[in-house]
Amino acid sequence: MSKSMVRLEPIKYHVPLARPKQGVAGKTGFWRTEKPIVDNEKCVRCYLCEIYCPVNVIRVEPETGVTIDYDYCKGCGVCSDVCPVNAIRMVPEE
């Protein structure tokens, strides 16, 4: 490796870029028609749901599993689509 090249180390820790917060429209999860339900027994902690969630409302903890902030979840179903073990299913909003 030449002296001008920089060696990049792999990312070792998962750090969310942003967290949802209340904006001028208020909490935005109220218009949802379906919501994701997680089976933490099936969850393999792959973090794909957290990575692909477009509004960043999903958190995955190694010990406790997946938590979803329903105040801001739009019910888009992306998390359910990317889950490799089908631990997240979409159910009608009550």
C-alpha positions as CSV (number, residue, x, y, z in Angstrom):
1,M,0.0,0.0,0.0
2,S,1.4,3.4,-1.0
3,K,1.7,6.2,1.6
4,S,-0.9,8.3,-0.2
5,M,-3.6,5.6,0.2
6,V,-5.7,5.6,3.3
7,R,-6.8,2.3,4.8
8,L,-10.5,2.4,5.9
9,E,-11.6,0.3,8.8
10,P,-15.0,-1.3,8.8
11,I,-17.8,0.3,10.9
12,K,-17.9,-1.6,14.2
13,Y,-21.0,0.0,15.8
14,H,-24.4,0.7,14.5
15,V,-25.3,4.3,15.0
16,P,-28.6,5.8,13.8
17,L,-28.2,8.9,11.8
18,A,-31.3,10.7,13.2
19,R,-34.2,10.1,15.5
20,P,-37.8,11.1,14.7
21,K,-39.2,14.1,16.6
22,Q,-42.3,16.1,16.6
23,G,-42.5,18.7,13.9
24,V,-45.0,21.3,12.9
25,A,-47.4,18.6,11.8
26,G,-47.3,16.9,15.2
27,K,-47.0,13.2,15.7
28,T,-47.4,11.6,12.3
29,G,-48.4,8.0,12.9
30,F,-52.1,8.6,13.3
31,W,-53.0,8.2,9.6
32,R,-51.6,4.6,9.4
33,T,-54.0,1.9,8.2
34,E,-51.7,-1.0,9.1
35,K,-49.0,-1.3,11.8
36,P,-46.0,-3.7,12.1
37,I,-46.1,-6.2,14.9
38,V,-42.8,-7.9,15.9
39,D,-42.3,-11.4,17.1
40,N,-39.1,-11.0,19.1
41,E,-38.8,-14.7,19.5
42,K,-38.3,-15.1,15.7
43,C,-36.1,-12.0,15.4
44,V,-32.5,-12.8,14.6
45,R,-31.2,-9.2,15.3
46,C,-30.1,-8.7,11.7
47,Y,-30.9,-4.9,11.9
48,L,-32.4,-4.8,8.4
49,C,-35.7,-3.4,9.6
50,E,-33.8,-0.6,11.4
51,I,-31.6,0.1,8.5
52,Y,-34.4,0.2,5.9
53,C,-37.1,2.0,7.9
54,P,-37.7,5.3,5.9
55,V,-38.7,7.3,9.0
56,N,-36.2,5.7,11.4
57,V,-38.7,4.7,14.1
58,I,-37.3,1.2,14.6
59,R,-34.6,0.3,17.2
60,V,-33.0,-3.2,17.5
61,E,-31.3,-4.0,20.8
62,P,-29.4,-7.3,21.1
63,E,-30.9,-8.1,24.5
64,T,-34.5,-6.9,24.1
65,G,-35.1,-7.1,20.3
66,V,-37.1,-4.7,18.2
67,T,-39.1,-1.7,19.4
68,I,-41.1,0.6,17.2
69,D,-42.2,4.2,17.9
70,Y,-45.8,4.0,16.8
71,D,-46.3,7.8,17.3
72,Y,-44.3,8.3,14.1
73,C,-44.6,4.9,12.2
74,K,-46.4,5.4,8.9
75,G,-47.3,1.7,8.4
76,C,-45.5,1.5,5.1
77,G,-44.5,-2.1,5.6
78,V,-40.9,-1.8,4.5
79,C,-39.7,-3.5,7.7
80,S,-42.0,-6.4,7.1
81,D,-40.8,-6.8,3.5
82,V,-37.1,-6.8,4.4
83,C,-37.3,-9.2,7.4
84,P,-35.5,-12.4,6.4
85,V,-37.3,-14.6,9.0
86,N,-40.8,-13.0,8.8
87,A,-40.6,-11.8,12.4
88,I,-42.5,-8.6,11.4
89,R,-46.1,-8.8,10.1
90,M,-48.5,-6.0,9.2
91,V,-51.9,-6.0,10.9
92,P,-54.8,-3.6,10.4
93,E,-54.8,-0.6,12.7
94,E,-57.5,-0.7,15.3
